[in-house]
């Protein structure tokens, strides 16, 4: 497919953007504690500029010191922060990218413990259970804040920014004024539509007063809030048209407030363009350029959106984290080398919420970009034991750094647990990661040998300089009566096609593997019951993923028994005890599937270390946990070679 539309230039106000690929603003917690951009920030943004993105939007940048909701948030509430922004903007300009700085007050979604000030919002309505109830911001504070936005925009201009973007989405402060659901005011900022739009209008006027038309002004809005009483797409189209009449140069259309964040941080089950019909309605309402965002990974549907006039630019948020070279690879026709975002949410969203620097399962170099350019050590012969994603990443990275690498896999199939994780409903994109790692190994002449168990004899024969052990994990089999001789099916064997189930199935274990296996069976028409020790199924599944998983449970009528400790197994069921210490039996199933977890599989370390002292153990071979840890440890190991 040709991407002619995506590689055509476009004007947004006074800013000429060289192509339609946009890096969306993403909180990364790389900034210094004084709000200045750090060396890590510089390396991060520079890499994406070099990767070919035409417009890079800097992360939500705080305009008011009282609203700084995290220790490592970028800020422009003080002149001393300008120089650090200029340093980063200059290197991005040198690489050919245009820069927009998103200006934000988090409002009810902030963090009063960090800022030392109470949360503020249009009205005193908590954004969600467990969040502090904000104070209704006073009229005097509002007029002061309007000036702070203008001052922050002027600082962005002095730093060399080509544009600023006012954050009016996701339930943050400005967003809380736009919707009658969160705005219950009776002053000039509440009530009718004109009054609810007063705040963004005055902010735009404040910015124009200071920067004129020397830089572009954009707003990020929701296409819909996604909640009853919130902004509908019809409301948002009207908001968009109103903002254009206020002199806005462009729009960045996102979706949802935080309590519907499955449509903000779209998990794997959602694909590119899932909000396209909503964006189309916004685009139809305005004549200024519209940026669309939402789970864009490969550029094919993005090209259609621009080609059909349904959007003007496309923001690749998490995809720009996974592969900062996405535009360059599209331009060169090398999309088979693309590192795809698999929307796992493990290192980006989870770390963002925790106030930690964001990371990426697919791209462990995220936030560590400068380490990719560390001096290469003399070439070594390296053996990688295990062909899961940890082993594949170690092999590829070691190969790219000039080492002679062979990856050994005991089975006939590469990909390990990640390959099997792609089988449950909505998880097919995980296969893309495995395939991309294989391609990267091929690109750097890494040899992959399947059906080759590693033994000490093989290590002695090959005589490597270094060994990386990535043997992964095996199913956990607890010493429960009947577990060995009841003819149970392991979930991994079921997903791998090595076993089949009857119509009526009991899944023992309702963690991520068990609950996703249940959904896999339910989708195929099996009658499924899950028995789980904890008080809910899918307790270890990231919340945005879990919402869709529980939808599957409802749709496929999957039953669950929770707080149940299994005490014995039979060919057609189990006995279990509850909190009342009474024993119960559930039986009559055609098949019983075991999904009680995993345990580290590392039978070789001690023997190999006696032969090859430079031996590293990574991933589940250390202990069974997330793939995020495996790829991160693979990076750490290779950089020590």
C-alpha positions as CSV (number, residue, x, y, z in Angstrom):
1,X,0.0,0.0,0.0
2,X,1.3,3.5,-0.9
3,X,1.2,6.1,1.9
4,X,1.1,9.2,-0.3
5,X,-1.5,11.0,1.9
6,X,0.4,10.3,5.1
7,X,3.6,11.8,3.6
8,X,2.1,14.9,2.2
9,X,2.8,18.2,4.1
10,X,0.0,20.3,5.7
11,X,-0.3,23.7,7.2
12,X,-1.8,24.2,10.7
13,X,-2.1,27.9,11.1
14,X,1.4,29.3,10.6
15,X,3.0,25.9,11.1
16,X,3.9,23.7,8.1
17,X,4.1,20.1,9.1
18,X,6.2,17.9,6.7
19,X,3.9,14.8,7.0
20,X,0.8,13.5,8.8
21,X,2.5,11.3,11.4
22,X,2.1,12.8,14.9
23,X,3.5,11.8,18.3
24,X,0.7,12.3,20.7
25,X,1.3,13.9,24.1
26,X,2.0,11.1,26.6
27,X,3.1,11.6,30.2
28,X,6.4,9.8,30.6
29,X,7.8,11.0,34.0
30,X,11.2,11.7,32.4
31,X,11.2,15.4,33.4
32,X,13.3,16.7,36.3
33,X,11.7,17.4,39.6
34,X,11.8,21.2,38.9
35,X,9.7,20.8,35.8
36,X,12.5,21.1,33.3
37,X,13.0,18.6,30.6
38,X,15.9,16.2,31.3
39,X,18.6,14.5,29.3
40,X,16.3,11.5,29.1
41,X,13.5,13.7,27.8
42,X,15.9,15.0,25.1
43,X,17.0,11.5,24.0
44,X,13.4,10.4,23.9
45,X,12.0,13.2,21.8
46,X,15.1,13.3,19.5
47,X,14.7,9.6,18.7
48,X,11.1,10.2,17.5
49,X,12.1,13.2,15.5
50,X,14.9,11.2,13.8
51,X,12.3,8.4,13.2
52,X,10.4,10.7,10.8
53,X,7.4,12.0,12.8
54,X,6.3,15.3,11.3
55,X,4.7,16.7,14.4
56,X,5.7,15.8,18.0
57,X,3.5,17.0,20.8
58,X,5.3,17.3,24.1
59,X,3.7,15.7,27.1
60,X,1.0,17.4,29.2
61,X,2.9,20.5,30.5
62,X,1.7,22.0,33.8
63,X,0.8,25.7,33.6
64,X,0.2,26.3,37.3
65,X,2.6,25.3,40.1
66,X,-0.5,24.5,42.3
67,X,-1.6,21.8,39.8
68,X,1.7,19.9,39.5
69,X,0.3,16.4,40.0
70,X,3.5,14.4,39.8
71,X,7.2,14.7,40.8
72,X,8.5,14.4,37.3
73,X,6.0,16.4,35.3
74,X,7.1,18.8,32.6
75,X,6.2,22.4,33.5
76,X,6.1,25.9,31.9
77,X,4.9,28.0,34.9
78,X,8.3,29.6,35.3
79,X,10.9,31.3,33.0
80,X,13.6,29.0,34.4
81,X,12.0,26.1,32.6
82,X,12.3,27.7,29.1
83,X,15.9,26.8,28.4
84,X,15.4,23.1,28.9
85,X,12.5,23.1,26.5
86,X,14.5,25.0,23.9
87,X,17.4,22.5,24.1
88,X,15.0,19.7,23.3
89,X,13.0,21.6,20.7
90,X,16.2,22.6,18.9
91,X,17.4,19.0,18.4
92,X,13.9,18.0,17.2
93,X,13.9,20.8,14.7
94,X,17.4,19.8,13.5
95,X,15.9,16.4,12.7
96,X,13.0,17.9,10.8
97,X,10.1,17.7,13.2
98,X,7.7,20.4,14.2
99,X,6.9,20.8,18.0
100,X,3.7,21.4,19.8
101,X,3.6,21.7,23.6
102,X,0.4,20.5,25.3
103,X,-0.6,22.9,28.1
104,X,-2.6,21.3,31.0
105,X,-4.2,21.8,34.3
106,X,-5.2,18.3,35.6
107,X,-8.1,19.5,37.7
108,X,-10.0,16.7,39.4
109,X,-7.6,14.1,37.9
110,X,-4.5,15.7,39.6
111,X,-2.7,14.7,42.8
112,X,-3.1,17.0,45.8
113,X,-0.5,15.0,47.8
114,X,2.2,15.8,45.3
115,X,1.2,19.3,44.5
116,X,0.4,20.3,48.1
117,X,-2.7,22.1,47.0
118,X,-6.3,20.9,46.8
119,X,-7.7,19.6,43.6
120,X,-9.8,22.1,41.5
121,X,-12.6,21.5,39.1
122,X,-15.7,23.2,37.6
123,X,-17.7,21.7,40.5
124,X,-17.0,19.7,43.6
125,X,-17.5,16.3,42.0
126,X,-15.0,13.5,42.5
127,X,-13.8,12.0,39.2
128,X,-14.1,8.4,40.5
129,X,-14.4,6.3,43.6
130,X,-11.3,6.7,45.7
131,X,-10.3,10.1,44.3
132,X,-10.4,13.2,46.4
133,X,-13.4,15.5,45.9
134,X,-12.1,18.6,44.2
135,X,-12.9,22.1,45.2
136,X,-15.0,24.2,42.9
137,X,-12.5,26.7,41.5
138,X,-13.4,30.3,42.2
139,X,-14.0,33.0,39.6
140,X,-10.9,34.8,40.8
141,X,-8.7,31.7,40.4
142,X,-10.2,31.1,37.0
143,X,-9.3,34.5,35.7
144,X,-5.8,34.1,37.1
145,X,-5.5,30.7,35.5
146,X,-6.5,32.1,32.1
147,X,-3.5,34.4,32.3
148,X,-1.2,31.5,33.4
149,X,-2.1,29.6,30.2
150,X,-1.2,32.7,28.1
151,X,2.1,33.0,30.0
152,X,3.0,29.3,29.6
153,X,2.2,29.6,25.8
154,X,4.6,32.6,25.6
155,X,7.3,30.5,27.3
156,X,6.7,27.7,24.8
157,X,7.1,30.2,22.0
158,X,10.4,31.6,23.5
159,X,11.6,28.0,23.7
160,X,11.0,27.7,19.9
161,X,7.8,25.7,19.9
162,X,5.8,25.8,16.6
163,X,2.4,25.3,18.4
164,X,0.7,24.9,21.7
165,X,-2.2,22.5,22.4
166,X,-4.7,23.3,25.1
167,X,-5.8,20.1,26.9
168,X,-9.7,20.2,26.9
169,X,-10.3,16.4,27.1
170,X,-10.4,13.4,29.5
171,X,-12.0,15.1,32.4
172,X,-9.1,17.4,33.2
173,X,-9.9,21.0,34.4
174,X,-11.0,22.6,31.1
175,X,-12.9,19.4,30.2
176,X,-14.8,19.6,33.5
177,X,-16.3,22.9,32.4
178,X,-17.5,21.7,29.0
179,X,-19.9,19.1,30.2
180,X,-23.1,19.6,32.2
181,X,-22.3,16.3,33.9
182,X,-19.4,17.9,35.7
183,X,-20.2,21.6,35.5
184,X,-23.0,22.6,37.9
185,X,-21.9,26.2,38.3
186,X,-24.4,29.1,38.3
187,X,-21.9,31.9,37.6
188,X,-20.8,33.1,34.1
189,X,-18.8,29.8,33.6
190,X,-21.9,27.5,34.1
191,X,-25.3,26.8,32.7
192,X,-25.8,27.3,29.0
193,X,-23.4,26.2,26.3
194,X,-21.9,29.7,25.8
195,X,-21.1,29.9,29.4
196,X,-19.5,26.4,29.6
197,X,-17.3,27.4,26.6
198,X,-16.2,30.6,28.2
199,X,-13.1,29.1,29.8
200,X,-11.5,27.7,26.6
201,X,-12.5,30.8,24.7
202,X,-10.8,33.1,27.2
203,X,-7.7,30.8,27.3
204,X,-7.4,31.0,23.5
205,X,-7.8,34.8,23.7
206,X,-5.1,35.0,26.4
207,X,-2.7,33.0,24.3
208,X,-3.4,35.0,21.2
209,X,-2.8,38.3,23.1
210,X,0.8,37.1,23.9
211,X,1.8,35.1,20.8
212,X,-0.4,36.6,18.1
213,X,-0.4,34.3,15.1
214,X,3.3,33.5,15.3
215,X,2.6,29.9,16.5
216,X,-0.4,27.6,16.0
217,X,-3.0,27.1,18.7
218,X,-4.7,23.7,18.9
219,X,-7.1,22.1,21.4
220,X,-7.4,18.5,22.4
221,X,-11.1,17.5,22.8
222,X,-13.1,14.4,23.4
223,X,-15.1,13.0,20.5
224,X,-17.4,11.8,23.3
225,X,-17.1,11.5,27.0
226,X,-18.5,8.0,26.9
227,X,-20.7,8.5,29.9
228,X,-24.4,9.4,30.4
229,X,-24.8,13.1,30.7
230,X,-21.3,13.8,29.4
231,X,-20.5,15.2,26.0
232,X,-22.0,13.2,23.1
233,X,-20.4,13.3,19.7
234,X,-23.0,15.8,18.6
235,X,-22.0,18.0,21.6
236,X,-18.4,17.6,20.7
237,X,-18.9,18.6,17.1
238,X,-20.5,21.8,18.3
239,X,-17.6,22.4,20.7
240,X,-15.2,21.9,17.7
241,X,-17.1,24.4,15.5
242,X,-17.3,26.9,18.4
243,X,-13.5,26.6,19.0
244,X,-12.8,27.2,15.3
245,X,-14.8,30.4,15.5
246,X,-12.6,31.4,18.5
247,X,-9.7,31.4,16.1
248,X,-8.3,28.0,16.8
249,X,-5.8,26.6,14.2
250,X,-6.4,22.8,14.7
251,X,-8.0,20.1,16.7
252,X,-6.7,16.9,18.3
253,X,-9.7,14.6,18.8
254,X,-9.4,11.9,21.5
255,X,-12.1,10.1,23.4
256,X,-13.5,9.5,26.9
257,X,-13.1,10.5,30.5
258,X,-11.0,8.5,32.9
259,X,-13.8,6.3,34.2
260,X,-14.1,5.0,30.6
261,X,-10.4,4.8,30.1
262,X,-10.7,1.6,28.1
263,X,-11.4,4.0,25.3
264,X,-8.5,6.3,26.3
265,X,-5.8,3.6,26.7
266,X,-7.3,1.3,24.2
267,X,-6.2,-2.3,25.1
268,X,-5.3,-5.0,22.5
269,X,-8.9,-5.9,21.7
270,X,-9.4,-2.5,20.1
271,X,-7.9,-1.8,16.7
272,X,-6.9,1.2,14.7
273,X,-9.7,3.6,13.9
274,X,-12.1,2.3,16.5
275,X,-13.2,6.0,17.0
276,X,-13.1,6.8,13.3
277,X,-16.8,7.4,12.9
278,X,-16.8,9.8,15.8
279,X,-13.8,11.7,14.4
280,X,-15.5,11.9,11.0
281,X,-18.4,13.8,12.6
282,X,-16.0,16.2,14.2
283,X,-14.1,16.7,10.9
284,X,-17.4,17.4,9.1
285,X,-18.1,20.3,11.5
286,X,-14.9,22.3,10.9
287,X,-12.6,23.5,8.2
288,X,-9.4,23.5,10.3
289,X,-7.1,20.5,10.4
290,X,-8.1,17.6,12.7
291,X,-5.7,15.1,14.3
292,X,-7.2,11.7,15.1
293,X,-5.8,9.3,17.7
294,X,-6.6,5.8,19.0
295,X,-4.6,2.6,18.8
296,X,-2.9,3.3,15.4
297,X,-0.1,0.9,15.0
298,X,0.5,0.2,11.3
299,X,-0.2,3.1,9.0
300,X,-2.6,1.5,6.6
301,X,-5.9,2.7,8.1
302,X,-4.3,6.0,9.0
303,X,-3.7,6.5,5.3
304,X,-7.3,5.8,4.5
305,X,-8.5,8.3,7.1
306,X,-6.4,11.0,5.5
307,X,-7.0,9.9,2.0
308,X,-10.8,9.9,2.5
309,X,-10.7,13.3,4.2
310,X,-12.0,12.0,7.5
311,X,-8.9,13.3,9.4
312,X,-5.9,15.4,8.4
313,X,-3.2,13.9,10.6
314,X,-2.9,10.8,12.7
315,X,-1.3,10.5,16.1
316,X,0.6,7.3,16.8
317,X,0.9,7.4,20.6
318,X,2.0,4.1,22.1
319,X,3.2,3.0,18.6
320,X,5.8,5.8,18.8
321,X,6.9,4.3,22.1
322,X,7.3,0.8,20.6
323,X,9.0,2.0,17.4
324,X,10.1,5.6,17.1
325,X,11.1,4.8,13.4
326,X,7.5,4.0,12.3
327,X,7.3,6.8,9.7
328,X,10.7,6.0,8.3
329,X,9.9,2.3,8.0
330,X,6.6,3.1,6.2
331,X,8.4,5.4,3.8
332,X,11.1,2.8,3.1
333,X,8.6,0.0,2.6
334,X,10.1,-1.9,5.5
335,X,7.0,-2.4,7.6
336,X,7.9,-6.0,8.2
337,X,10.7,-4.6,10.4
338,X,8.1,-2.6,12.5
339,X,8.1,-3.2,16.2
340,X,4.4,-3.1,16.9
341,X,2.7,-1.8,20.0
342,X,0.6,-4.7,21.4
343,X,-1.4,-2.4,23.7
344,X,-0.4,-4.5,26.7
345,X,-0.4,-1.3,28.9
346,X,2.1,-2.9,31.2
347,X,5.0,-0.4,31.0
348,X,3.4,2.8,29.8
349,X,0.0,3.4,31.5
350,X,0.9,1.4,34.6
351,X,4.1,3.3,35.2
352,X,2.5,6.6,34.4
353,X,-0.1,6.1,37.1
354,X,2.6,5.0,39.5
355,X,4.7,8.1,38.9
356,X,7.5,6.0,37.5
357,X,9.4,6.5,34.2
358,X,7.4,4.7,31.5
359,X,8.8,1.7,29.8
360,X,7.7,-0.7,27.0
361,X,7.5,-4.4,26.8
362,X,8.2,-4.4,23.0
363,X,10.9,-1.7,23.1
364,X,12.9,-1.9,26.3
365,X,15.1,1.0,25.0
366,X,12.2,3.4,25.7
367,X,13.5,5.9,28.2
368,X,17.0,4.5,27.7
369,X,17.5,5.7,24.1
370,X,21.0,6.9,24.7
371,X,22.1,3.3,25.7
372,X,21.5,2.2,22.1
373,X,24.6,4.2,21.2
374,X,26.9,2.8,23.8
375,X,30.3,1.7,22.4
376,X,30.1,-1.8,21.1
377,X,32.3,-4.4,22.8
378,X,34.5,-6.9,20.9
379,X,32.4,-9.6,19.2
380,X,31.6,-12.6,21.2
381,X,30.0,-16.0,20.5
382,X,26.7,-15.9,22.3
383,X,24.3,-18.7,23.0
384,X,20.7,-17.9,23.9
385,X,18.8,-20.7,25.5
386,X,15.1,-20.3,24.8
387,X,13.1,-18.8,22.0
388,X,10.5,-16.9,23.8
389,X,10.3,-13.1,23.5
390,X,13.0,-12.6,26.1
391,X,15.4,-14.9,24.3
392,X,14.5,-13.5,20.9
393,X,15.0,-9.9,22.0
394,X,18.4,-10.8,23.6
395,X,19.4,-12.5,20.4
396,X,18.4,-9.6,18.2
397,X,20.0,-7.0,20.3
398,X,23.2,-8.9,20.7
399,X,23.3,-9.5,17.0
400,X,22.8,-5.8,16.3
401,X,25.8,-5.0,18.5
402,X,28.0,-7.2,16.4
403,X,28.0,-10.5,18.4
404,X,27.8,-14.0,16.8
405,X,24.5,-15.2,18.2
406,X,22.6,-18.5,18.1
407,X,19.2,-18.9,19.7
408,X,18.2,-22.5,20.7
409,X,14.6,-23.5,21.2
410,X,13.7,-26.9,22.5
411,X,10.2,-27.1,20.8
412,X,9.3,-26.8,17.2
413,X,7.9,-23.3,17.5
414,X,9.3,-19.9,18.4
415,X,7.6,-17.4,20.7
416,X,7.1,-19.1,24.0
417,X,4.3,-18.0,26.3
418,X,3.7,-14.8,24.2
419,X,2.8,-16.8,21.2
420,X,0.1,-18.7,23.2
421,X,-1.1,-15.5,24.8
422,X,-2.3,-14.4,21.3
423,X,-5.0,-17.2,21.2
424,X,-7.7,-15.8,23.5
425,X,-10.3,-13.4,22.0
426,X,-8.9,-10.0,21.0
427,X,-5.3,-10.9,21.7
428,X,-4.2,-11.8,18.1
429,X,-1.9,-8.7,17.8
430,X,0.5,-10.3,20.2
431,X,1.6,-12.5,17.4
432,X,2.9,-9.4,15.6
433,X,5.5,-8.9,18.4
434,X,6.8,-12.4,18.1
435,X,7.1,-12.2,14.3
436,X,8.8,-8.8,14.5
437,X,11.4,-10.2,16.9
438,X,12.1,-13.1,14.5
439,X,12.5,-10.7,11.6
440,X,14.9,-8.6,13.6
441,X,17.0,-11.7,14.4
442,X,17.1,-12.5,10.7
443,X,18.1,-8.9,9.9
444,X,21.2,-9.2,12.1
445,X,22.1,-12.8,11.1
446,X,21.1,-14.4,14.3
447,X,20.7,-18.1,13.8
448,X,17.6,-19.7,15.3
449,X,17.6,-23.4,15.9
450,X,14.3,-25.1,16.9
451,X,13.8,-28.7,18.1
452,X,17.2,-28.3,19.9
453,X,17.2,-28.8,23.6
454,X,20.4,-27.3,25.2
455,X,22.5,-29.6,27.2
456,X,25.9,-29.2,28.8
457,X,27.3,-31.3,26.0
458,X,26.0,-28.9,23.4
459,X,27.5,-26.0,25.3
460,X,30.8,-27.7,25.5
461,X,30.7,-28.4,21.8
462,X,29.7,-24.9,20.8
463,X,32.1,-23.3,23.3
464,X,30.4,-19.9,23.5
465,X,31.9,-16.8,25.3
466,X,28.6,-16.0,26.9
467,X,25.2,-17.7,27.5
468,X,21.8,-16.1,28.1
469,X,19.3,-18.4,29.8
470,X,15.7,-17.6,28.9
471,X,14.1,-21.0,29.5
472,X,10.9,-19.5,30.7
473,X,8.3,-21.2,32.9
474,X,6.2,-24.4,33.1
475,X,2.7,-24.9,34.4
476,X,2.4,-24.9,38.2
477,X,1.2,-28.3,39.5
478,X,0.4,-28.1,43.2
479,X,0.4,-31.3,45.4
480,X,-3.4,-31.6,45.5
481,X,-4.9,-35.1,45.6
482,X,-5.8,-36.3,42.1
483,X,-4.0,-33.6,40.2
484,X,-1.5,-36.1,38.6
485,X,-3.9,-38.9,37.6
486,X,-7.3,-37.2,36.9
487,X,-6.5,-36.7,33.2
488,X,-6.4,-32.9,33.4
489,X,-5.6,-30.7,30.5
490,X,-3.0,-27.9,30.9
491,X,-4.2,-24.6,29.6
492,X,-1.0,-24.0,27.6
493,X,-1.5,-27.3,25.8
494,X,-5.1,-26.5,25.0
495,X,-4.2,-23.1,23.5
496,X,-1.3,-24.7,21.6
497,X,-3.7,-27.1,19.9
498,X,-2.2,-30.2,21.6
499,X,-5.4,-31.0,23.5
500,X,-9.1,-30.6,22.9
501,X,-12.0,-30.2,25.2
502,X,-15.5,-31.6,25.4
503,X,-18.6,-29.4,25.4
504,X,-18.7,-28.7,29.2
505,X,-15.5,-27.5,30.7
506,X,-14.2,-26.7,34.2
507,X,-11.2,-24.3,34.3
508,X,-9.3,-24.5,37.6
509,X,-7.6,-21.2,38.1
510,X,-9.1,-17.8,37.3
511,X,-6.1,-15.6,36.9
512,X,-5.2,-14.1,33.6
513,X,-4.3,-17.4,31.9
514,X,-7.4,-19.2,33.3
515,X,-9.9,-16.5,32.6
516,X,-8.6,-15.8,29.1
517,X,-8.6,-19.5,28.4
518,X,-12.3,-19.6,29.6
519,X,-13.1,-16.8,27.2
520,X,-11.3,-18.7,24.4
521,X,-13.5,-21.7,25.1
522,X,-16.6,-19.6,25.6
523,X,-16.2,-17.9,22.2
524,X,-16.0,-21.4,20.6
525,X,-19.3,-22.4,22.2
526,X,-18.2,-24.4,25.2
527,X,-20.1,-24.3,28.5
528,X,-17.5,-23.0,30.9
529,X,-17.2,-22.7,34.7
530,X,-14.1,-21.2,36.4
531,X,-13.0,-22.0,39.9
532,X,-10.7,-19.4,41.5
533,X,-9.0,-19.0,44.9
534,X,-9.3,-15.2,45.0
535,X,-12.5,-13.2,45.4
536,X,-12.7,-12.4,41.7
537,X,-11.6,-13.8,38.4
538,X,-9.1,-12.0,36.3
539,X,-7.7,-10.2,39.4
540,X,-4.3,-9.9,37.9
541,X,-5.5,-8.6,34.5
542,X,-4.9,-4.8,33.9
543,X,-8.2,-3.0,34.4
544,X,-8.7,-1.8,30.8
545,X,-8.2,-5.4,29.5
546,X,-10.3,-6.8,32.3
547,X,-13.4,-4.8,31.2
548,X,-13.4,-6.5,27.9
549,X,-12.6,-9.9,29.4
550,X,-15.6,-9.6,31.8
551,X,-17.7,-8.6,28.8
552,X,-16.8,-12.0,27.3
553,X,-17.7,-13.7,30.5
554,X,-21.2,-12.1,30.3
555,X,-21.6,-12.7,26.6
556,X,-20.6,-16.4,26.7
557,X,-22.4,-17.0,30.0
558,X,-19.2,-18.2,31.7
559,X,-19.9,-19.1,35.3
560,X,-17.4,-18.6,38.2
561,X,-16.9,-19.9,41.7
562,X,-14.6,-17.6,43.7
563,X,-12.9,-17.8,47.1
564,X,-12.7,-21.5,46.4
565,X,-9.7,-23.5,47.5
566,X,-9.5,-26.7,45.5
567,X,-8.9,-29.8,47.7
568,X,-9.1,-32.6,45.2
569,X,-9.4,-33.4,41.5
570,X,-11.5,-35.9,39.6
571,X,-11.8,-36.7,35.9
572,X,-15.0,-34.7,35.8
573,X,-14.6,-32.1,38.5
574,X,-13.2,-31.0,41.8
575,X,-13.9,-30.6,45.5
576,X,-13.3,-27.2,47.1
577,X,-13.7,-25.4,50.4
578,X,-15.0,-21.9,51.0
579,X,-14.6,-19.5,53.9
580,X,-17.1,-21.5,56.0
581,X,-14.6,-24.4,55.9
582,X,-17.2,-26.7,54.4
583,X,-16.3,-28.9,51.4
584,X,-18.3,-28.7,48.2
585,X,-18.1,-30.7,45.0
586,X,-18.7,-29.5,41.4
587,X,-18.6,-32.2,38.7
588,X,-20.2,-33.6,35.6
589,X,-17.7,-31.9,33.2
590,X,-16.4,-33.4,30.0
591,X,-13.0,-31.8,30.5
592,X,-11.0,-30.2,33.4
593,X,-8.4,-27.5,32.4
594,X,-5.6,-26.6,34.8
595,X,-4.5,-23.0,34.9
596,X,-3.2,-22.5,38.4
597,X,-0.1,-20.4,37.4
598,X,3.5,-21.0,36.4
599,X,6.8,-21.6,38.0
600,X,10.3,-20.7,36.8
601,X,12.0,-23.3,34.7
602,X,15.8,-23.1,35.0
603,X,17.4,-26.5,35.0
604,X,20.7,-25.4,33.4
605,X,22.1,-22.4,35.2
606,X,24.5,-24.1,37.6
607,X,25.8,-26.6,35.1
608,X,26.4,-24.0,32.4
609,X,28.1,-21.5,34.7
610,X,30.7,-24.1,35.4
611,X,31.5,-24.2,31.7
612,X,30.8,-20.6,30.8
613,X,31.2,-18.2,33.7
614,X,29.6,-15.3,31.7
615,X,26.1,-16.6,32.0
616,X,23.0,-14.5,32.5
617,X,19.5,-15.6,33.5
618,X,16.5,-13.5,32.4
619,X,12.7,-13.5,32.5
620,X,10.6,-16.4,33.8
621,X,13.7,-18.5,34.3
622,X,14.3,-16.2,37.2
623,X,10.7,-16.3,38.4
624,X,7.4,-16.4,36.6
625,X,6.1,-12.9,36.0
626,X,5.4,-10.4,33.2
627,X,7.0,-10.4,29.7
628,X,7.9,-6.8,30.4
629,X,10.5,-8.1,32.9
630,X,11.9,-10.6,30.4
631,X,12.7,-8.0,27.6
632,X,14.0,-5.5,30.1
633,X,16.4,-8.1,31.6
634,X,17.4,-9.2,28.1
635,X,18.5,-5.6,27.4
636,X,20.4,-5.4,30.7
637,X,22.2,-8.7,29.9
638,X,23.2,-7.8,26.4
639,X,24.6,-4.4,27.4
640,X,26.9,-6.3,29.8
641,X,28.3,-8.5,27.1
